């Protein structure tokens, strides 16, 4: 059982480079009770790609979640504002 919900959605936009990317993550339990960190990324408006990591311990899933969050923030990904446009 997950102690609290872990979800992240960030975007990186640069008009000069025609860049409009998103990155999303969440930690959830699957049907078998395993903890899964689901990562989705791609161009905004597209289906993108998905990668799922399976974990036995919540601490391991949270550690990867936080590490990936730091990496994305360092690369310029930011939380999308409601009235922000590309």
Secondary structure, DSSP 8 states (H G I E B T S, - for coil): --SS-EEEEEEEEEGGGTEEEEEEEEEEE-TTS-EEEEEEEEETTS--EEEEEEESSHHHHHHHHHHHHHHHHHTT-B---TT---
